[in-house]
């Protein structure tokens, strides 16, 4: 009897009881999809970072994207913004929104119900960040000629936000709000080949529907990425997980 009481106490203290609820961040983690007509929305929550994009694959239209760090407590999602294409292109002073936070309500399980899009809507889970690629990556090295140039973290940066199946790159300035471009879709990474299938591309909508394949490998936690860019130019890049 004494051993049973001790075991119960240990389970209670360490949170190992079968009735334990997941932390809010774990419930949200992954990629979510919402669609109305031809307009699609993807929200990726990974490593405390959210990226929310709106696009139309059928008509090859990029509409908007925004993102930043997030916290979730109870049924409240709070996002601190690092980029927002609608605000960046509308002339709103960056100081009015960069680094500012917005609260949204949500409930989540296999479905996500939230007003993230501006109105209350239900989103379908796509994945839960399965796989080694899930995370927020940034370019830390790029080969130029025969030399690998190092790229320290600056306000102006290119990020790649990855769930278990979705990718999105964004070129942004986290201090000025400047937005230089984005693209995203689905990806696979098998047998040393990383392949992107493009759903939206802000710089050239003719890229929508295309697939790009690269050689890829993970070494010492770094992602080595090489092949031909969307413009046909050879690239060799090293990406590392974002740390600030």
N, C-alpha and C positions, 0 to 999 in steps of 0.2 A: 504493500500500500504506500509506503514511504517513497519507493522508487517511482510510482505512478504520479504522485504529487510533485516530485522533483521534475519529472519529464514535462508535466503540464506547465509548470512554472517557467522552464526554459523556453518552451514553444511560445508562451505568452509574451515573454520579454523580447525574444528575437524576431517576433512577427512571423513565425513559421506555421501558425495555425491555418487550417484549410479555409477559414472564412476571411482571411486578410484581403483587403482591397488593394488594387494596384495604385501606385502614385499617378497623379493626373498626367504628368509628362509621358509616362509609359502607355497610358490609354490612348493618347493622341498620336504617339510616335508612328510615323509611316506616311503613306500617300493616300489622299482622299480625292474623290471625283464627284462633281455635280454638273448636271447638264440641263439646259432649258433650250429646246429647239436645237439649233446648230451651235449655240454658244456653250463652250465647255469651260469648267473651272477645275484647276488642280491646286490642292494645298498639300505641301510637304512639310512635315514636322520632323526634324532630325537634329540631334545634338544641341537642343535648346534654340534652334533656329527655325523660322517659318518662312517659306516662300509661297505666295499666292498668285497664280497666273490665270488670265482669262484669254481665250482664243477661240478661233473657229477654223477647224481643219478643213471642212468642206469648201469653204470660200477662201482658204489660205490667208486668214486674217489674224494678225496679232492685235490684241485689244489693250491689255495692260498687265503689269506685274508690280508687286510690292512685297517687301519682306523686312525681316529684322529678327532680333532675339525675342523669345517669348517665355512667359511663365504661366503655369496653370495651377489654380488653387480652387478646390471645390468645383463649382460650375462657372468659374470666370477665367477666361483666357485674356492675358494682357500682352500686347505686342509693342515693342519699342522699335520704331521704324528706322531703317538704314537706307531704304530706297523705295520710291513710289513713282512710277512713270507718269501717272496722271498729274500728280503735283509738280513733278520736275518739268513737264512740258506746258503747264498752265501758267507759269510765272509766279507761283506762290513762293514767297521767301523761304529758303531752306531752313532758316532758324525757327520758322513756325511749325515745322513738322519733323525735321531730322532730329533723332534722339527723343522725340516725344512719344508718349504711350497712349494706346487706345485699348479699352476693355470691351470684350465681347462675351456673350453668354454661350454656353455649350453643354451638351450631354453627349457622351460617346461610349460606344461598345463596338459592335460590328457595323453600326451606322453612326454618323456624326450629325447632330442637329445643332446649328449655330447660326448667328446673324453675321458671320464673317463677311459675307457678300453684300451686306447692307440690309437684307431682309432675311427673316428666319427661313432656313432651307435644310433639307436633309442630304447628306453626302454619303457616298458608298466607299467603303475601304477598298483600296487597291492592294496595298501590302503593309507590312509592319516593320520595314527597314531590315529585312533579312539580307544577309550577305556582307562581305567585307568592304564593298564599295559605299555602303550607306554612310553619309556624313557630309560635312561642309569642307570642301577642298579649295585650296588656292594655289596658283602657280608660284613655285619657289625657284624654278630654274628653267632657262630656255636656251637651246643651242643656237648660236649665231656663228656661222662659219664652222670652224672646228672647235670652238670654245663654248663651254657651258656657262652662261652668264647667270649670276645669282640675282634673285629678285626679292629684296626685303619687303616686309609688310608696310604698306603706306596707305594713306587715305584713299587714293585711287587704286582700285584692285579689281581683279577678275576672280570670281568665285564660281565653283561648280557645286550645286546642291543636289545630292543624290539620295534617293530612297532605295528600296530594294529593287525597284523596276523603273523608276523615273529619274531623268536627269534634267537639269537646267543650269545654264551658265548665265551669269550677269556681270557686266562691266560697269562699275559704279564708282562714285566718290562718296564716302560715308560722312564727309564733313560739309561738302558744298551741295550735295544732292544731285550732282551731275550724273546723267544716265547715258551710257555710250552704246548699249546694245544688250540683247538677250536672245536665247534660243532654248528650246527644250523639246522633250518627247520621252520615248522609252529607250531602254538600252539593254544589251546583253553583254556578258563578259565570260567567255568560255574558251578554253584551249589557247590562251594567250592572245585572243582577239577580242577587242572591245568594239562594239557596234552600236551606233546611235541611229534611231529612227525619228526623224524630225517632225514634230507636230506644229511648231510655231518658230518663226525667225523674224525678229523685228527689223533686221537690215535688208532682207531680201525674201519676200514671200514665195518666190519661185523655188526656194529650198524645201518648202513644206512637202512631205511625202517622200523625200529622199532618204537614203541610208548612207552612213559613212562608217567605214571600218578602219581600225587602227591596231597596231601592235601594242600590247599592254602587259605590264607585270607590276607586282607589288614587291618592293625590296626595302627592307628595314623601315617599313611603314610608309614608304614613299611610292607614289604611282608614276611609273615611267610610261610615257604616252608618245607614240611616234607614228608617222605616216604622212598623209596628205590632208591639208586643211580643206574647208569648204570651198576655198578659192583655188585649190589645186597646188598650193605651195607646200613643200616638204616642211615638216615640223618635228622637233624632238623637245618635249616638255617634261618637267618633273613637277608633280603636284603633291602637296602635303596637307594634312588636316589643319584646318584653321585653328590657331590658338592665339588668344588675346589676353 
